[in-house]
Amino acid sequence: MKAFSNYEETKTYVERPMLPVGAYPIIIKVAEEKTYPTKDGSDFSRFEISFDICDGEFKDFFADDYRAQTQEDKKWKGVLRQYLPKDDGSEKDEWTKRSFKTLITAIEESNAKFHWDWDEKKLKGLKVACLFRNEEWEYEGKTGWKAQPFKFISMEQFTKGEYKVPKDKPLANKPAPAEFQEISNLTDEDLPF
């Protein structure tokens, strides 16, 4: 085999630790409203709250993950994304409003001196708890599962254990698995070696 260039300098693949599903105490790093275009030319807005775990076994999990990334376009993975209402009176819009108020209420209940006044910059440094659920992902033909931020809960709910881990979220429109031969039916002639 011919040696390839930069072998000695090439970094090995290091598997990053996985965050288990559950609830964690977090500190908000930044909160901002972002608007994205849709395929039909309209747009939608989301409230994106970047945070890190602030206590326990997984303290600084997302900062450590960010530092460990070696690609040029590093991404902060500790982000809760909350769709914002369009104020159009639809049933979906009312659900989005309730979801947003639930998020803000969890932050208010976790920070006695804080009251939401529509200035998202004031969320920086506040603590709350975040509930994570397993979500299935797909990228370039590969799939897997990862704990993702699901919703904020109050620190009191977290401390008392008054929460349920949500059900796993599989990929939407996932093709049905192919039929496989039962292993018990295989003979030595069926094996590739």
C-alpha positions in Angstrom: 0.0 0.0 0.0 1.3 3.4 -0.9 1.4 5.9 2.0 -0.8 9.0 1.5 0.2 12.5 2.4 -0.3 14.1 5.9 -0.9 10.7 7.5 1.0 11.6 10.7 -0.9 15.0 11.0 -4.3 13.5 10.2 -6.6 13.6 13.2 -8.4 10.4 14.2 -12.2 10.3 14.6 -13.2 10.9 18.1 -16.8 9.9 19.0 -18.5 12.7 20.9 -20.5 11.8 24.0 -24.2 11.5 23.7 -26.7 13.3 25.9 -29.3 11.0 27.4 -33.0 12.0 27.2 -34.3 13.7 30.3 -34.3 17.1 32.0 -31.3 19.3 32.7 -30.8 22.6 34.4 -29.6 25.2 31.8 -28.4 28.8 31.5 -29.5 30.9 28.6 -26.6 32.2 26.5 -28.6 34.2 23.9 -32.1 34.5 22.6 -33.1 36.0 19.3 -35.9 36.1 16.8 -35.0 34.8 13.4 -37.0 34.9 10.1 -36.6 32.2 7.4 -38.0 32.1 3.8 -40.4 29.3 2.7 -40.6 27.6 -0.7 -43.7 29.6 -1.6 -42.0 33.0 -1.1 -43.5 33.8 2.3 -41.6 33.5 5.6 -41.9 32.3 9.1 -40.2 33.3 12.4 -38.8 31.3 15.2 -37.5 32.3 18.7 -34.1 30.6 19.0 -32.7 30.2 22.5 -29.1 29.1 22.8 -28.1 27.6 26.1 -25.8 25.2 28.0 -26.3 22.8 30.8 -25.3 24.6 34.0 -25.0 21.9 36.6 -24.5 18.1 37.1 -22.8 15.4 35.2 -23.3 17.1 31.8 -22.4 20.7 32.9 -21.0 22.6 29.9 -22.0 19.8 27.5 -22.6 22.1 24.5 -19.5 24.3 25.1 -17.4 21.1 25.2 -19.2 19.8 22.1 -18.5 23.1 20.3 -14.8 23.1 21.2 -14.4 19.5 20.0 -15.8 20.2 16.6 -13.0 20.3 14.0 -14.9 21.4 10.9 -14.7 25.1 9.8 -18.5 25.7 10.2 -18.8 24.8 13.9 -22.4 24.8 15.2 -23.7 25.4 18.7 -26.0 22.4 19.3 -27.8 23.6 22.5 -30.7 25.5 20.9 -34.4 25.4 21.6 -36.4 26.6 18.5 -39.9 27.9 19.2 -42.1 28.9 16.3 -43.6 32.3 16.6 -47.3 33.0 16.0 -48.4 34.8 12.9 -51.4 36.3 14.7 -53.7 35.0 11.9 -56.4 33.5 14.2 -55.9 29.9 13.0 -56.1 26.9 15.3 -52.4 26.3 14.6 -51.6 29.9 15.6 -53.4 29.5 18.9 -51.4 26.3 19.6 -48.2 28.2 18.8 -49.2 31.0 21.2 -49.9 28.6 24.0 -46.5 26.9 23.4 -44.7 30.2 23.5 -46.4 31.3 26.7 -45.6 27.9 28.3 -41.9 28.5 27.5 -41.9 32.1 28.9 -43.9 31.0 32.0 -41.2 28.3 32.8 -38.5 31.0 32.6 -40.5 33.4 34.8 -41.2 30.7 37.4 -37.5 29.8 37.5 -36.3 33.4 38.0 -38.2 35.2 40.7 -37.2 38.7 39.8 -37.8 38.2 36.0 -41.0 39.3 34.2 -41.3 39.0 30.4 -41.5 42.4 28.8 -40.8 41.3 25.1 -37.1 42.2 25.3 -35.4 38.9 24.4 -32.0 40.2 25.3 -33.0 40.1 29.0 -33.1 36.3 28.9 -29.3 36.0 28.8 -28.0 34.6 32.0 -31.4 33.3 33.3 -31.7 29.7 34.4 -34.5 27.2 33.6 -34.7 23.5 32.9 -34.9 21.9 29.5 -36.6 18.6 28.7 -34.9 16.6 25.9 -36.5 13.8 23.8 -35.0 11.3 21.3 -35.4 12.4 17.7 -34.5 10.4 14.7 -32.2 12.1 12.1 -31.2 11.3 8.5 -28.2 12.7 6.7 -26.7 11.5 3.4 -28.5 8.1 3.6 -27.5 7.5 7.3 -29.9 7.6 10.2 -29.7 7.6 14.0 -31.2 9.0 17.1 -30.2 12.0 19.2 -31.5 13.7 22.3 -32.9 17.1 21.2 -34.3 20.1 23.2 -38.1 19.6 23.4 -39.4 22.3 25.9 -38.5 24.3 28.9 -39.9 23.4 32.3 -39.6 25.3 35.6 -36.6 24.6 37.9 -39.1 23.5 40.5 -40.6 20.9 38.2 -37.1 19.7 37.4 -35.9 19.6 41.1 -39.1 17.7 42.2 -38.9 15.4 39.2 -42.4 16.5 38.1 -42.1 15.9 34.4 -42.4 13.1 31.8 -39.9 12.3 29.1 -41.7 12.8 25.8 -42.1 9.9 23.4 -39.4 9.4 20.8 -40.0 11.3 17.5 -39.3 9.1 14.4 -38.7 10.6 11.0 -41.8 11.6 9.2 -42.7 9.7 6.0 -40.2 7.0 6.8 -40.2 4.1 4.4 -41.3 0.8 5.8 -38.4 -1.6 6.6 -37.6 -4.1 3.9 -38.5 -7.7 4.5 -35.6 -9.9 5.6 -35.0 -13.6 5.5 -35.1 -15.1 9.0 -31.6 -15.9 10.2 -32.6 -19.4 11.2 -33.2 -20.2 7.5 -29.6 -19.3 6.4 -27.2 -22.1 5.5 -23.4 -22.0 5.2 -23.9 -21.5 1.4 -25.7 -18.2 2.1 -22.7 -16.7 3.9 -20.4 -14.5 1.9 -17.2 -16.2 3.1 
